[in-house]
């Protein structure tokens, strides 16, 4: 049996251990330092919205290319089932503040800034009155990518612009200096072009680690989207919000591809 003094000592040491653990977590993973708020909000990802492959289209984009007709069916699928699209920033801020979101909220995200997204997806989104988040690289825009005027037009139309880095590299392979350029400078350049704050980040190739996440947080982003996972996000993972690719299927939540 323990004496009263020994029991008090044990309780104090346990509390001290928890306190030290929380301090360590706040340093290594600041996004885990607070109690988690959970939101079952799906985040969907699109790349190319085109009937045929576009120039310089990589194998991953080829695999996930969605035809314009199928994309419209996907938006109708969401409409018919009462889904309410919100931006990535709205989800991140809701998780951080612990505030409620509309029932059946969903985040629609578009990676890489393909011109065919502007041509084929935006009119459909506007038709259904949907908002979305477009992840844009801050490198020179030409060829198959949107021009700066088109990117600014997206912002003017009410869509969110997120940073997708500067040149779409594997961030995990970069030096600290280059990492800073890709994450911090891309934010500044995008903000200069659209004339508004850029508050969310999308990892190229979904590649990230604690160091990269801290760089994103310290750059002033409210949250960041990562890759594959179940449709459950929480405030303990603001800088690795999970998502799922929407493939060429009328059901945007399906990972089964239908041949065109």
N, C-alpha and C positions, 0 to 999 in steps of 0.2 A: 504494500500500500504506500501511496505517496503522502507526504506531509502537505499541509496547505501551502507552505512556501515553495515546495517543489512543483505543485500543480500550477501555481502562479507563474513560476519560471518557465514551465513548458508552454503555457498559453502565450506568454510574452514572446518567446522565441518563435512560435508558430506565426504570430502576427508579424514579427520582424522579418521572417523568411518570405511571407507573402508580399510585404512592402518592398523588399529588395528585388523580388521577382518582377513586380510591376514596374519598378524603375528600369530594370534591365530591358523589359519588353518595350518600354516607351522610347528607349534609345535605339534598339535594334529594329523594332517593328512598331513605330508610333501609331500605326493604324489599328493595333490590337490592344492599345492601352486602356480603352474604355469598354464598358459592357456593350455587347453587340445588340443592334436593332436589326431585325430580320425583315426583308421584303421579298415575297415570292413574285418578283417581276422579271419576266423573260427579257433577255437582250438578244436580238436577232442581228445577224451580220450578212450583208450583201457585198459583192464585189462588182463584177461586170453585169450590166443589164442590157443584153444584146442578143439578137437573133443568131448572129454568126460571130466567130472568134474575132477579136480585134488585134491590130498590130502590136507586137511585143507582149502578147498575153502569155503569162507563164502557166505551167501545168496546174497549179493550184487554182488560179482564176478560171482556167478552162474547165476544171472539174466543177466549180461552183457557179459558173455562168448561168444566169437565169434569163429566159426569154421575156421580152416585154409583155406578151400575152399572159404568160404564167405569173409574172409579177402583179399584173392587175387582178388576176384571180386570187392571189395571196392577200392583197389588200381587201378584196371583197370578203374573203374568208374571215379576216379580222373584224370587219364591219358587221358582218352577219352574226358574229358571236359576241358582239358588244365590247371588243377590246378598245382601250383608250391609250393611244400612243403618247409618250412623254419623251423628253430629251434625256440624254445621259447625265447632263448636269442636274436636271430635276431629280433624278433618282439618287445621285450622289449626295445632294444637299438634303434630301428627305431622310436618307439613312443617317447622315451626320447629326441632323437636328431631332430625329425621332418623330417626325411628323407623318401624318397619314397621306397616302396617295389614293387617287381614284381607283375603284375596284376594277380588276382586269387591266391594269396598266401594262404597257409593253414598250420597250425601247427599240426603235428601228435605227440601225446604224449602217453606214455605207463607207467602205474603206477605199483608200488610194486616190480618190478624186477622179475617177474615170469620167470622161466627157459623156459617155452613154448614160451615166447616172443622171446627169443634168437633162439630157435629151429625152430619156425614156422613163425614168423613175419619178422625177419631179412633177411632171404634169399629172401623173396618177395620184401622187401624194396630195397634190393640191385639189384634185377632183374629190377626194374623200375627206379633205380638211385635216389631213394628218401632218404632224410635225415629225422631224427626224434629226439625227445627228450625222453630219458628214465629216469623216476623218481625213484631213488634208495634209499632204507633205508640203513643206515650205520651199522646196526646190523650184526651179524655173518650170512654169506650166506651159506646155505646148503638146503638139501631136495628139495622142489619144487621151490626154488629160485635160481637165478644165482649165480655162484661162483664169487669170486673176479677176477679170470682170465677172466671169460666171460664178467664181467663189464668192465675190462680194454680193452678187445678185442673190445667192442662196441665203446669205445673212439678211439681206433686205426683205426677202420673202418670209422670213421668220424661222428659218431652219438654224440649228446650232452648228457651229464650226468647231471641231475639235482638232487638236494637233496629232498628226500621225508621224511625228519626227520631222527632221529636215530632209533626209535623203533615203529613208526606208531601209536602214541597215539592221543587222542583228545587234541590238544594243548590248547584249551580253558579251560581245567580242571587242567592245570599244574601250579606249583609255578614258580616264576620268575627264580629261579636257574635251575629247570628242563627244563623250556622253553629254556633257554640259551644253555643247553646241547643238546637238540633236534635240535636246529636251527644252532647254531654256531659250536659245536663240530662235528656234522654230516658233515658239509661242509669241515672242516679240514681233517676228516678221508677219505672222498671220494677223496679229492685232493691228499692225500698221496698215495692212491691206484692207481689212474689213471695218476698221475704226471702232472696234468693240473688244471687250475682254474675251479671251479664249480660256475656258476654265476646266476642260477635260482633256485627257490624253489617251491615245489608243496605241498599244504596243505593236510595232511592226513584227510580223511573224508570231505574234503573241509572246515573244521572248522577253522575260523579265526576271528579276531576282530582288532580294531585299535592298541592295545598294541602289538599283535603278528605281525602285519604288520610292525610296527616300529622296532621291534626286527629283523625281516628279512632284512629290509632296512639297519639298523645299522651293520648287519653282513657282508654287502658288496655284497648282491645279487642285480642284475640289475632289477629283477622283480619276481613276484610269480603268480602261477596259482591257481585260485579258482574253483568253481563249475558251476552249471547250469546258463545259461543266453543266451541272444541273441548274435549273432555273430558280436558284435561291441565292440571293446576295444579302450581305449584312454589313453593318458599319465597322466590323472588325477587319473587313477586307475592301476598304474603299479604293485601294490602289491595285486591286486585282479582281475587279468585278467580272464574273464569268459570263460567257455568251455561247451562242450556238449558230453555226452557219445555216442560212436558208438556201436550200438547193432548188433545182428546177422541178418543183412539186407544188400543186395548188395549195397544199397545207404547208405554211411556212415553218411550222414546228417539226416537220418530218425531215429526217436526214436521208430518206430514200429518194434517190434521183430518178426522174422519169425521162426517158429518151425524148429528144425533140423530133 
